[in-house]
Amino acid sequence: MIKGISKQVIVVQSTDKKLFEQAIFIMSEEAVASGEYTDDTLLKEATRLIKAPPKSRRYSRFAYLFTGAVFTGLIWFFTLIL
């Protein structure tokens, strides 16, 4: 149990409970401190985030594999030179 920490959260209940019952959003300290956001604004933003498609990775796994292989090859090369 954590004591002494207070966070503002938004809980959005799902209408179709086959996969998820609810989504929980933790508000940033700046948003809470400003107090300029209405309940309607927060609900619209939470709904927008839920409906947004997931961000794709910038690089594929192959790019990371290739980069690791090149880096390993360079280490071997410099080890042979020394």
Backbone as JSON, one array per atom type, in Angstrom:
{
  "sequence": "MIKGISKQVIVVQSTDKKLFEQAIFIMSEEAVASGEYTDDTLLKEATRLIKAPPKSRRYSRFAYLFTGAVFTGLIWFFTLIL",
  "N": [[0.83, -1.18, 0.0], [0.57, 2.18, -0.87], [1.17, 5.22, 0.65], [0.26, 8.66, 1.04], [0.24, 9.65, -1.52], [-1.57, 11.25, -3.97], [-3.56, 10.96, -6.72], [-5.26, 12.16, -9.59], [-7.74, 10.54, -11.34], [-9.35, 9.23, -14.26], [-11.98, 7.17, -14.95], [-13.21, 5.13, -17.38], [-15.98, 3.39, -18.2], [-16.62, 0.33, -19.88], [-18.92, -0.48, -22.46], [-19.19, -2.87, -23.73], [-18.33, -5.68, -22.29], [-16.72, -7.85, -22.97], [-13.96, -8.0, -23.45], [-12.66, -5.9, -21.99], [-13.28, -4.28, -18.89], [-13.02, -1.69, -17.94], [-11.34, 1.43, -18.58], [-8.55, 3.15, -17.38], [-7.39, 6.36, -16.77], [-4.7, 8.35, -15.84], [-4.33, 11.52, -14.67], [-2.16, 14.24, -15.57], [0.02, 16.11, -13.4], [0.16, 18.83, -14.0], [-2.19, 19.32, -15.43], [-4.11, 18.84, -13.49], [-3.45, 20.8, -11.61], [-3.91, 23.15, -13.06], [-6.67, 23.24, -13.45], [-8.38, 23.89, -15.53], [-9.79, 22.19, -17.16], [-12.81, 20.75, -18.15], [-15.31, 18.31, -17.12], [-16.52, 17.27, -19.39], [-14.63, 17.83, -21.4], [-12.49, 16.23, -20.54], [-13.64, 13.67, -20.72], [-14.12, 13.53, -23.5], [-11.48, 13.59, -24.47], [-10.44, 11.23, -23.34], [-12.08, 9.34, -24.61], [-11.28, 9.8, -27.26], [-8.62, 8.9, -27.14], [-9.02, 6.21, -26.6], [-10.27, 5.34, -28.94], [-8.34, 5.83, -30.85], [-6.04, 4.53, -33.25], [-3.45, 2.15, -32.49], [-0.07, 3.3, -32.13], [2.29, 2.75, -34.66], [5.36, 0.94, -34.75], [8.41, 2.69, -35.11], [10.65, 1.62, -36.31], [11.2, -1.57, -37.76], [11.43, -4.89, -36.4], [13.38, -6.19, -37.8], [15.12, -4.13, -38.53], [16.27, -3.47, -36.07], [17.54, -5.89, -35.51], [19.35, -5.99, -37.66], [20.91, -3.7, -37.11], [22.05, -4.46, -34.66], [23.56, -6.65, -35.54], [25.4, -5.4, -37.27], [26.73, -3.74, -35.45], [27.87, -5.68, -33.76], [29.53, -6.92, -35.62], [31.31, -4.8, -36.18], [32.58, -4.56, -33.71], [33.9, -7.02, -33.58], [35.58, -6.67, -35.79], [37.23, -4.47, -35.01], [38.41, -5.67, -32.83], [39.99, -7.61, -34.04], [41.8, -6.02, -35.43], [43.27, -4.77, -33.42]],
  "CA": [[0.0, 0.0, 0.0], [1.32, 3.43, -0.95], [0.49, 6.28, 1.38], [0.73, 10.01, 0.83], [0.22, 10.04, -2.93], [-2.92, 11.47, -4.46], [-3.61, 11.15, -8.17], [-6.58, 12.32, -10.19], [-7.92, 9.54, -12.38], [-10.61, 9.16, -15.0], [-12.32, 5.78, -15.22], [-14.22, 5.03, -18.44], [-16.56, 2.06, -18.18], [-16.87, -0.24, -21.19], [-20.28, -0.96, -22.67], [-19.04, -4.26, -24.13], [-17.38, -6.18, -21.29], [-16.12, -9.11, -23.39], [-12.51, -7.93, -23.29], [-12.25, -4.96, -20.95], [-14.36, -3.72, -18.08], [-12.85, -0.25, -17.81], [-10.04, 2.03, -18.91], [-8.19, 4.1, -16.33], [-6.46, 7.39, -17.2], [-4.13, 9.12, -14.74], [-4.11, 12.89, -15.14], [-0.87, 14.84, -15.25], [-0.04, 17.07, -12.3], [-0.08, 20.16, -14.56], [-3.61, 19.43, -15.78], [-4.87, 18.93, -12.25], [-3.15, 22.09, -10.98], [-4.49, 24.27, -13.81], [-8.11, 23.26, -13.2], [-9.1, 24.48, -16.66], [-10.45, 21.16, -17.96], [-14.14, 20.35, -17.67], [-15.57, 16.88, -17.2], [-16.82, 16.95, -20.78], [-13.36, 17.85, -22.13], [-11.73, 15.05, -20.14], [-14.29, 12.5, -21.28], [-13.87, 13.53, -24.94], [-10.08, 13.21, -24.69], [-10.31, 9.81, -23.01], [-12.72, 8.61, -25.7], [-10.41, 9.92, -28.43], [-7.48, 8.02, -26.95], [-9.47, 4.82, -26.7], [-10.6, 5.04, -30.34], [-7.18, 6.05, -31.73], [-5.31, 3.3, -33.55], [-2.14, 2.11, -31.81], [1.04, 3.82, -32.92], [3.16, 1.7, -35.19], [6.77, 1.11, -34.41], [9.12, 3.46, -36.12], [11.53, 0.69, -37.02], [10.77, -2.94, -37.61], [12.35, -5.75, -35.65], [14.49, -6.49, -38.68], [16.07, -3.03, -38.45], [17.01, -3.62, -34.82], [18.4, -7.06, -35.69], [20.42, -5.59, -38.57], [21.77, -2.77, -36.38], [22.82, -5.26, -33.7], [24.54, -7.45, -36.28], [26.45, -4.49, -37.74], [27.49, -3.33, -34.27], [28.67, -6.82, -33.36], [30.58, -7.08, -36.64], [32.31, -3.75, -35.98], [33.37, -4.91, -32.52], [34.81, -8.11, -33.99], [36.57, -6.11, -36.7], [38.2, -3.69, -34.24], [39.15, -6.6, -31.99], [41.0, -8.26, -34.89], [42.81, -5.02, -35.78], [44.11, -4.55, -32.25]],
  "C": [[0.88, 1.25, 0.0], [0.52, 4.51, -0.24], [1.08, 7.64, 1.0], [0.76, 10.46, -0.62], [-1.23, 10.14, -3.38], [-2.86, 11.75, -5.95], [-5.05, 11.32, -8.6], [-6.68, 11.32, -11.34], [-9.28, 9.71, -13.04], [-10.83, 7.69, -15.32], [-13.44, 5.77, -16.24], [-14.7, 3.59, -18.46], [-16.85, 1.6, -19.61], [-18.33, -0.68, -21.29], [-20.28, -2.43, -23.08], [-17.95, -4.88, -23.26], [-16.78, -7.53, -21.67], [-14.62, -9.12, -23.15], [-12.09, -7.08, -22.1], [-13.47, -4.45, -20.19], [-14.27, -2.2, -18.02], [-11.46, 0.16, -18.26], [-9.77, 3.11, -17.87], [-7.13, 5.06, -16.87], [-6.0, 8.17, -15.98], [-3.77, 10.49, -15.27], [-2.73, 13.39, -14.73], [-1.05, 15.88, -14.15], [-0.36, 18.48, -12.81], [-1.56, 20.36, -14.89], [-4.47, 19.57, -14.54], [-4.7, 20.31, -11.62], [-3.82, 23.25, -11.72], [-5.99, 24.38, -13.58], [-8.93, 23.8, -14.34], [-9.88, 23.46, -17.49], [-11.77, 20.77, -17.33], [-14.28, 18.84, -17.77], [-15.82, 16.45, -18.63], [-15.55, 16.89, -21.62], [-12.54, 16.6, -21.81], [-12.33, 13.78, -20.72], [-14.06, 12.4, -22.79], [-12.43, 13.1, -25.25], [-9.85, 11.74, -24.39], [-10.92, 8.94, -24.11], [-11.88, 8.66, -26.96], [-9.21, 8.98, -28.33], [-7.85, 6.56, -27.08], [-9.7, 4.43, -28.16], [-9.41, 5.17, -31.29], [-6.48, 4.73, -32.0], [-3.96, 3.31, -32.84], [-1.04, 2.63, -32.73], [1.91, 2.68, -33.4], [4.59, 1.98, -34.76], [7.46, 1.87, -35.52], [10.02, 2.57, -36.96], [11.02, -0.72, -36.77], [11.8, -3.72, -36.79], [13.57, -6.09, -36.5], [15.54, -5.38, -38.62], [16.9, -3.11, -37.18], [17.98, -4.8, -34.91], [19.6, -6.7, -36.57], [21.41, -4.66, -37.87], [22.63, -3.51, -35.37], [23.89, -6.09, -34.38], [25.69, -6.59, -36.77], [27.33, -4.07, -36.58], [28.4, -4.46, -33.79], [29.81, -7.06, -34.35], [31.68, -6.04, -36.49], [33.19, -4.05, -34.75], [34.35, -6.02, -32.85], [35.93, -7.55, -34.87], [37.64, -5.33, -35.93], [39.0, -4.57, -33.29], [40.25, -7.28, -32.79], [42.13, -7.28, -35.25], [43.78, -4.81, -34.62], [44.87, -5.8, -31.95]]
}
